[in-house]
Amino acid sequence: PEAFPNAAVWGYAVLGVTHRDAVTSRGQAAHRAYRSVMKQLHPDKVEQSPMVSKAVDVVREARDAVERSLLRLQPPGQPRALRASMLCGKVGFRRFELVWKAPTELHDAPVTRYTVAVVDPAYGRPLAVATLEPDYSQELGRFLPIEELTNFILAEQELQKMPRLWQQAKATVQVAAGNESGQSSWTILELASSGLRAAARSAIDVGAPRGHVTLHGGLVARRVICEAGALLRPWRHHLRTLRTG
């Protein structure tokens, strides 16, 4: 154990499970790992000896260290460097990409999910619009870990139940990190929901927990394509009508 930073890190190493997996599974991953190792040391599987008895004691000690670590779990810190990029500025089709950095990592405060919220002016309080957790992605054909879940597309079409959100001069978005112990404080960003062209000419980077919208010049092409697509939609519908007619 002396070779490890603390007893908990040693315990996870002995059981062959990561702290994040143990937290995400509410301790079940650690319990499964413990049972798996103990089965290998069972008298039916291995001849008993002082060395085997010592190994059993070590595994039990590792389990106890892991359980104590899970009891000391703390909520994670705030997401850092929250910023936004405008993907589409066409009214009715506005889209922003929110990007942030993970909180400073602490052993007893891992991140297992992110919550994205928007302040709904109709209620005057933030309402959660997404909870991002590790999961299998059908689109990518692989599992997405929490480390890759640091962005979200805020789309006007998907928030039609908040019509007043896009009628105000600024919209407030919030991102928080969480785990089984609780949730961090919100990291807050204000988006210009109107006058997007003017906002694009005076883009400001955000490095603090609270700031204003960041619009990157490299997204101009995507914005133009988006707006052009929105203008062409009625014509495409008209052509399909003529063909079917």
Secondary structure, 3 states (H helix, E strand, C coil): CCCCCCHHHHHHHHHCCCHHHHHHCCCHHHHHHHHHHHHHCCCCCCCCCHHHHHHHHHHHHHHHHHHHHHHCCCCCCCCEEEEEEEEECCCCCCEEEEEEECCCCCCCCCCCEEEEEEEECCCCEEEEEEEECCEEECCCCEEECHHHCCEEEEEHHHHCCCHHHHHCCEEEEEEEEEECCEECCCEEEEEECCCHHHHHHCCCCCCCCEEECCCCHHHHHHHHHHHHHHHHHHHHHHHHHHHHC
